[in-house]
């Protein structure tokens, strides 16, 4: 199950989350078969201690070594095994996300084939568990009409988002749709490690819990220890401890500062590299033309031409083989993700767009961790001052220039891109038309008596001007000017509309939906830029 290739040098400077899915029997003991078994509370306590022991053994079992990792459990909330899992997470100091097959009130009042799922006392117990500080989210994950289908979809979602799955089943338990064994099978299909505990009744009526072999049905998969992308680890992020768990704000601050500085540095290097590559080749072409027209100092001219061509080639080779473009794109993407989390402040929103946008796969551990930490920060925050949170978001994320807000940022980006693109187009058309004229005039010289110097100049211009035109287009493409202008223009329309809608919002729920819509669009543009920029250099 473990990946033994983890080394201290590969560890993330920031703690990352491992999510542990869980499912278990609603009834830990069958009273019909074992009427003299110990009380339910005895079985629940034994189950909680058994799960707690598994949680304590996981770092060694998964070969986490010194990796800064913390756990977040994911389960439904019910009587029996789910109650034991919640208790084990609380004792371990881990976080807890609760996935429900339907809204809470309906879930607690549901009636199955054998009667109500929860008694009045059990409903109160479930609500008390959900109010615990370690519970950071209660999320409905199914809208199916059929009861069994709702439980099946809940299992599918738990298996999808979990890194490891723990199952606690009765010794005589049989599998059914939406049940514990189904979750185990779903997890195995996704190549997730599955740990199965079996609870039975001993001769004295006391609980007996055994751990089943992981190799019963299939060889255990190798577990990949979560890590930051290599490009981000090289950005010099300040390390944060696992205990106490950092706030999402502090986590995003450390992520943004290092990656923003690294992205700015790499962007500057890329721009200089583009100018050197293109400018060097243009100058080398000028010297080549000059070498055709003069006889004195020819050796110096050719040496200078060789140096310029060598410089351009060397910088181009260095630019691509150092992965500078990929590192720049990754660092900028990470910095924008961190800014997005910082802007949300205490707004109690689930960062679902982190998992619907096409982020690079290597970013997934970071995104999940940021999502869990934001849930932790906001799960029990007061929602009474939502108007203040709304105004803070609009000011800091959209309006305030001093905070590098998005509206003034994209206004500047559009203006600069438009100006530079306009100059690039002027130079291109000017150089292209001049080249046409120079070539046409040179053609006329074949029928006219024209001094040799004029013919030489026209010939040189016919060579140099097309090179300048192409070089201008190449720089405009390398600096992404057309895409920047188009993207900034569209975003400004969208952001100004969102600002008005946010300020007119009448409830916290409406604000949260608008905020997620805004962040999805902003980060979506950055993800698209990442895909475009990571693999395109100087054309």
Secondary structure, DSSP 8 states (H G I E B T S, - for coil): ---TT--GGG--SS-EEEEEEEEE-S-SS-TTT-TTS--HHHHHHHHHHHHHHHHHHHHHHTT-TT--EEEEEEE---STHHHHHHHHHHHHT-EEEEEESS-HHHHHT-EETTEESS-HHHHHHHHHHHTSTTEEEEEE----SSHHHHHHHHHHHHHHH-SEEEEEEETT----TTSHHHHHHHHHHTT-EEEEEEEEE-TTS-EEEEE--TTSSS-----------HHHHTT------TTTT--HHHHHHHHHHHHHHHHHHHHHHHHHHHHHHHHHHHHHHHHHHHHHH--TTHHHHHHHHHHHHHHHHHHHHHHHHTTHHHHHHHHHHHHHHHHHHHHHTT-----GGGGTS---GGGHHHHHHHHHHHHHHHTT---TTHHHHHHHHIIIIII-GGGT-HHHHHHHHHHHHHHHHHHHHHHHHHHHHHHHHHHHHHHHTTTS---HHHHHHHHHHHHHHHHHHHHHHHHHHHTTHHHHHHHHHHHHHHHHHHHHHHHH--SHHHHHHHHHHHHHHHHHHHHHHHHHHTT----
